[in-house]
Amino acid sequence: MTMSINHADHMCESAPIAYSKEPPLPTGNPVPAPVIKASETQVGGDHYTSMGLQPLEACYRLYGYKGLKATIFTKVMKYINRNKDNEVEQLQKARHCIDLLIEKAKIEEAEAVAALAAAKFA
């Protein structure tokens, strides 16, 4: 769509200005966003990341993946069901917990594949 705007305060006619509904496409190769690990971040403060070992990481080391999964299930349910004014932050905390679980599941999966490969060639 093309619109003509008359700038009366400048006492001249302006050239038609073209408005586009979509922004121009970037040129060149897009730069990938840096990967930020869930285990290195925290939503809503720094009281866990400032510790030497975050509580969920300690849970994983003590009780393994299944223990961590049970703990994260409980935390996600807590965050989803909280009745607070900052609902978006509570949902971000729940998502962060799930991201952490995904991170650990990838580690578990890679270790299982490596163990199978080692057993196959042993």
C-alpha positions as CSV (number, residue, x, y, z in Angstrom):
1,M,0.0,0.0,0.0
2,T,1.3,3.5,-0.9
3,M,0.3,6.6,1.0
4,S,1.1,10.2,0.3
5,I,1.7,12.4,3.3
6,N,1.6,16.2,3.0
7,H,3.8,17.9,5.6
8,A,2.1,21.2,5.8
9,D,4.4,22.4,8.6
10,H,7.3,22.2,6.1
11,M,5.4,23.9,3.4
12,C,6.3,21.4,0.8
13,E,4.9,18.2,-0.7
14,S,6.5,15.0,0.3
15,A,7.2,12.1,-2.0
16,P,4.9,9.1,-1.6
17,I,6.0,6.8,1.2
18,A,5.7,3.1,0.8
19,Y,4.6,1.1,3.8
20,S,5.1,-2.6,4.0
21,K,3.4,-5.0,6.3
22,E,6.4,-7.3,6.5
23,P,9.9,-6.3,7.5
24,P,12.7,-6.8,4.9
25,L,14.3,-10.2,4.9
26,P,17.9,-10.4,6.3
27,T,20.7,-10.8,3.9
28,G,23.5,-13.3,4.3
29,N,23.7,-16.3,6.6
30,P,21.9,-15.8,10.0
31,V,24.0,-16.1,13.0
32,P,22.8,-18.9,15.3
33,A,21.9,-17.9,18.8
34,P,24.3,-19.1,21.4
35,V,23.2,-22.3,23.2
36,I,22.5,-21.6,26.9
37,K,22.3,-24.6,29.1
38,A,19.4,-24.8,31.5
39,S,21.8,-26.0,34.2
40,E,23.6,-22.7,33.9
41,T,20.6,-20.4,34.2
42,Q,17.9,-19.5,36.6
43,V,14.5,-17.8,36.3
44,G,13.6,-15.2,39.0
45,G,16.9,-14.5,40.6
46,D,20.3,-16.0,41.2
47,H,19.9,-17.7,44.5
48,Y,20.6,-21.1,43.0
49,T,23.1,-20.2,40.3
50,S,25.3,-18.4,42.9
51,M,25.7,-21.7,44.8
52,G,28.5,-24.0,43.9
53,L,26.1,-26.8,43.2
54,Q,22.4,-26.1,42.3
55,P,19.8,-28.2,44.2
56,L,18.5,-30.0,41.1
57,E,22.0,-30.9,40.1
58,A,22.7,-32.3,43.6
59,C,19.4,-34.3,43.3
60,Y,20.6,-35.7,39.9
61,R,24.0,-36.7,41.3
62,L,22.5,-38.3,44.4
63,Y,19.4,-40.0,43.0
64,G,20.1,-40.2,39.2
65,Y,17.8,-39.4,36.4
66,K,14.7,-41.1,37.8
67,G,15.0,-39.1,41.1
68,L,15.5,-35.9,39.2
69,K,12.5,-36.6,37.0
70,A,10.3,-37.2,40.1
71,T,11.6,-34.0,41.7
72,I,11.0,-31.9,38.5
73,F,7.5,-33.3,38.1
74,T,6.7,-32.0,41.6
75,K,8.3,-28.6,40.9
76,V,6.5,-28.2,37.6
77,M,3.2,-29.0,39.3
78,K,4.0,-26.5,42.0
79,Y,4.8,-23.7,39.5
80,I,1.8,-24.4,37.3
81,N,-0.7,-24.4,40.2
82,R,0.7,-21.4,42.1
83,N,-1.8,-18.6,42.5
84,K,0.5,-15.6,42.2
85,D,0.5,-12.3,40.3
86,N,3.5,-13.3,38.3
87,E,2.0,-16.2,36.4
88,V,4.3,-15.8,33.4
89,E,7.4,-16.1,35.6
90,Q,5.9,-19.2,37.3
91,L,5.4,-20.8,33.8
92,Q,8.9,-19.8,32.8
93,K,10.2,-21.6,36.0
94,A,8.2,-24.7,35.0
95,R,9.6,-24.6,31.5
96,H,13.2,-24.1,32.9
97,C,12.7,-27.3,35.0
98,I,11.6,-29.2,31.9
99,D,14.5,-27.8,29.9
100,L,16.9,-29.1,32.6
101,L,15.2,-32.5,32.5
102,I,15.6,-32.6,28.7
103,E,19.3,-31.6,29.1
104,K,19.8,-34.6,31.5
105,A,17.8,-36.9,29.3
106,K,20.1,-36.2,26.4
107,I,23.1,-37.0,28.6
108,E,21.4,-40.3,29.7
109,E,20.5,-41.2,26.2
110,A,24.1,-40.5,24.9
111,E,25.5,-42.6,27.7
112,A,23.2,-45.5,27.0
113,V,24.1,-45.4,23.3
114,A,27.8,-45.4,24.2
115,A,27.4,-48.3,26.6
116,L,25.5,-50.3,23.9
117,A,28.2,-49.6,21.4
118,A,31.0,-50.5,23.8
119,A,29.2,-53.8,24.7
120,K,28.7,-54.6,21.1
121,F,32.4,-54.3,20.3
122,A,33.7,-55.8,23.5
